[in-house]
Amino acid sequence: MMMSEGFFRHLGRSAGGVFAAVLTGILVLTACGGCAILERVPVKEDLVKEEKGLTENINNESNPFFLAEAYLRRARLRIRADNPRIDYGGALEDFKKAVDLKPEISTGKDIGDWIAALGRLTDLNHEVAQLKEKNEQTERQNRTLRSNVEQLEKQEQELRKTIEELQALELQMEQRRQQLR
């Protein structure tokens, strides 16, 4: 005797029993189906496509509620660790636009914290960019100064050679003077 036969015999053939059997079957199939249908991990290209789709939705949406939700989704997408094109500044702007459209969402700590953290991160990125530019400028100046030093060293060698030649010439002239005396 199979296990399912015993299970169904236990339920009987009454309407309640059939209903319970059908309901149990649906639950079992749903549980098995849930295991079989695993959520596909988005590929990086999918994230890029999703961001483009959200941008199109934002450009075409006029309802402030849906527009705010689209901005929130795009902001969260832009800061995902697996996004190949992370955009902290863009996410910050999207969070701010969502709050402008739907101010009540800023009462929750999550959005306010994201805005504060991304604002700080954006400021730090700006400082890093300024420091990189200053570093590049300093490196250019350093290369120019090194070139100048090399030129001055060559001039110094030429002048030392000229001085040695002049000293040798002066020595020869002094020897001739002594010969003439």
C-alpha positions in Angstrom: 0.0 0.0 0.0 1.4 3.4 -1.0 1.7 6.2 1.4 -0.6 8.5 -0.6 -3.3 5.8 -0.7 -3.3 5.6 3.1 -3.4 9.3 3.3 -6.4 9.7 1.0 -8.2 6.7 2.6 -7.8 8.4 6.0 -9.5 11.6 4.6 -12.5 9.6 3.4 -14.7 10.4 0.5 -16.7 13.2 2.0 -16.8 16.6 0.5 -14.6 17.9 3.3 -12.2 15.1 2.8 -11.9 15.7 -0.9 -11.4 19.4 -0.3 -8.7 18.7 2.2 -7.0 16.3 -0.2 -7.1 18.9 -3.0 -5.8 21.6 -0.7 -3.0 19.4 0.5 -2.1 18.5 -3.1 -2.0 22.2 -4.1 0.2 23.0 -1.1 2.6 20.2 -1.9 2.8 21.2 -5.6 3.3 24.9 -4.6 6.1 23.9 -2.3 7.7 21.7 -4.9 7.2 24.4 -7.6 8.8 27.0 -5.3 11.9 24.8 -5.0 12.0 24.3 -8.8 11.6 27.9 -9.7 14.6 29.5 -8.1 15.1 33.2 -8.5 17.6 33.8 -11.2 20.5 35.9 -10.1 20.6 39.0 -12.3 23.5 39.2 -14.6 25.4 42.5 -14.8 23.9 43.2 -18.2 20.4 42.7 -16.7 21.2 45.4 -14.2 22.2 47.8 -16.9 19.0 47.0 -18.9 16.9 47.4 -15.8 18.4 50.8 -15.1 17.7 51.9 -18.7 14.1 50.6 -18.3 13.7 52.6 -15.1 15.1 55.7 -16.7 12.6 55.3 -19.5 9.8 54.9 -17.0 10.9 58.0 -15.1 11.0 60.0 -18.3 7.5 58.8 -19.3 5.8 58.8 -15.9 3.6 61.7 -14.7 2.1 60.2 -11.5 4.2 61.5 -8.5 3.7 58.3 -6.5 4.9 56.0 -9.2 7.6 58.4 -10.2 8.9 58.5 -6.6 8.9 54.7 -6.5 10.8 54.5 -9.8 13.4 56.9 -8.5 13.8 54.8 -5.3 14.2 51.6 -7.4 16.7 53.2 -9.7 18.6 54.7 -6.7 18.9 51.3 -5.0 19.9 49.7 -8.3 22.6 52.3 -8.8 24.3 51.4 -5.5 24.1 47.6 -5.7 27.5 46.0 -5.2 27.1 43.8 -8.2 26.2 46.7 -10.5 29.1 47.2 -13.0 28.3 50.9 -13.3 27.8 52.0 -9.6 26.8 55.6 -9.6 26.7 57.1 -6.0 26.0 60.6 -7.2 23.2 59.5 -9.4 21.7 57.4 -6.6 21.9 60.5 -4.3 20.0 62.6 -6.8 17.4 59.9 -7.3 16.8 59.6 -3.5 16.5 63.4 -3.2 14.0 63.5 -6.2 12.0 60.7 -4.6 11.8 62.6 -1.3 10.9 65.8 -3.1 8.0 63.9 -4.8 6.9 61.9 -1.8 8.2 63.7 1.4 6.7 61.1 3.8 9.3 58.5 2.7 12.1 60.6 4.3 10.6 60.0 7.8 12.0 56.5 7.7 15.6 56.2 8.7 16.5 54.2 5.6 16.2 56.9 3.0 17.6 59.7 5.2 20.6 57.5 6.1 21.2 56.8 2.4 21.0 60.4 1.5 23.4 61.3 4.3 25.9 58.5 3.5 25.8 59.1 -0.2 26.2 62.8 0.3 29.3 62.2 2.4 30.6 59.7 -0.2 30.0 62.1 -3.0 31.9 64.8 -1.1 34.8 62.4 -0.5 34.8 61.4 -4.1 34.9 65.1 -5.1 37.8 65.6 -2.7 39.6 62.6 -4.1 39.1 64.0 -7.6 40.6 67.3 -6.5 43.5 65.7 -4.9 44.1 63.6 -8.0 44.1 66.7 -10.2 46.4 68.4 -7.7 48.7 65.4 -7.8 48.8 65.3 -11.6 49.5 69.1 -11.6 52.4 68.5 -9.1 53.7 65.6 -11.2 53.7 67.9 -14.3 55.6 70.6 -12.4 58.0 67.9 -11.1 58.7 66.7 -14.7 59.3 70.3 -15.8 61.6 71.0 -12.9 63.6 67.7 -13.5 64.0 68.8 -17.1 65.2 72.2 -16.0 67.7 70.6 -13.6 69.0 68.4 -16.3 69.5 71.4 -18.6 71.2 73.3 -15.8 73.5 70.4 -15.0 74.5 70.3 -18.7 75.2 74.0 -18.6 77.2 73.6 -15.5 79.3 70.9 -17.1 79.9 73.1 -20.1 80.8 76.0 -17.9 83.2 73.9 -15.9 84.8 72.6 -19.1 85.1 76.2 -20.3 86.7 77.3 -17.0 89.2 74.4 -17.2 90.1 75.4 -20.7 90.5 79.1 -19.6 92.6 78.0 -16.7 94.8 75.9 -19.0 95.0 78.8 -21.4 96.0 81.2 -18.6 98.6 78.8 -17.5 100.0 78.6 -21.0 100.0 82.4 -21.2 101.8 82.7 -17.9 104.5 80.2 -19.1 105.0 82.3 -22.3 105.3 85.5 -20.3 108.0 83.9 -18.2 109.8 82.7 -21.3 109.7 86.2 -22.7 111.3 87.7 -19.6 
